[in-house]
Amino acid sequence: MDELPDGTEEMPAGDEEDAEMTLQNMMEELLEAKKKPSAGLSKKQKSTIAKKAAAGKDIGKKGKGFEKIASKAAEKYGSKERGQAVAAAAMWKSAAKKAK
């Protein structure tokens, strides 16, 4: 590493790019985490809800069931997978709201 006039050390070109990419990746992960519908739930809460949902048990939400939401979303977005993703987001969002 070379020393600059202000006393700091210059990073080699490859290391500087790697540091910027790492920082950028960390920022993207942070922003993505804030966007997740399950934001605000602890890992244990998420695990409990996921286990109940997978077993087909009541996860505490009144109203339409997961399958109804998934089928309507599948019609709207054109695929079964996308419908399930929309229903899962609604489930997590509801659970996060209930946890607060």
N, C-alpha and C positions, 0 to 999 in steps of 0.2 A: 504494500500500500504506500502511496505517496502522500507526503505531508503538504497541506495547502498553506498559503501565507497566513491565514487566520488561526493556524495551529490545529485545525481538524485534519483528519485523514481522509483521503479520497478513496472511495470504494472502486474496485475494478468494475468495468462496464457490466459484466455478467451478473455480479453480485447485486448491483444497484437495481437492475431490472428484476431480479428475483425478489428483492426486498419490496419493490413496488407491487409486484404481482401478488405477493403474500399479503400485503396490506389491503390490496384491492379485493382479494378473495375473502379476507376476514370481514371487510365492510359489506360485501355482497351477502355473506352468510348471516350477518347481523340483520340486514334489511329483510332477508328472506324469512328469518325467524320471527320478525315482527309481523310479517304478512300471514303467517300460518294461523289457521283458525283455532288451533289448540294453544296459542300463545297465552301465557298466564297460568297454565296448569303445570303442576310438578310432574316429574317423571312417573312417580307412583300413581298419581291420579290418572294420567294418560293410560298407564298399564291396566289399571282397574277397569276403566271405561272400555278399553279395547277388548279385554277379556269378556266382559259382560255382553258387548255388542256381538262378538264372534259366537258366543253361546246362544244368542237370540234372546237374551234376557232384557228386561226393561232397564233402560239407562236413565230414566227419570224425566224424559221429555213427554209431555202430553201432546196429543194431536196426531198428525200423520206419521205413519211408520216409515222406516228407512226405505223399504221396497217401493212404497208409493211415490216417495220423493225421487228415488232413483229412476223409476219407470217414466215419470213425467219429464225429468231432465234428459233422459235418453232420447225421448221423442223430440225434445227441443234441440238438443245438440247433436243428434244423429248417431250416437254410439252408446252401447251399454256401459263401457268403461268410463266414459265421460259422465254419464248419469250417476254412476256409483261414486265418482270423485266429488260431484256436486253434493250428493246426499251425505257423504262423509264430512265434507266441509261444513255443512249445516249442522251435523251432529256435534262436531268439535266446537263450533262456534257457540252452540247452545250450552254445551257442557262448561265451556270457559266462562260464559255469562253467569251460569248457575253457581260456579265456584267462587265468584267475587262476592 
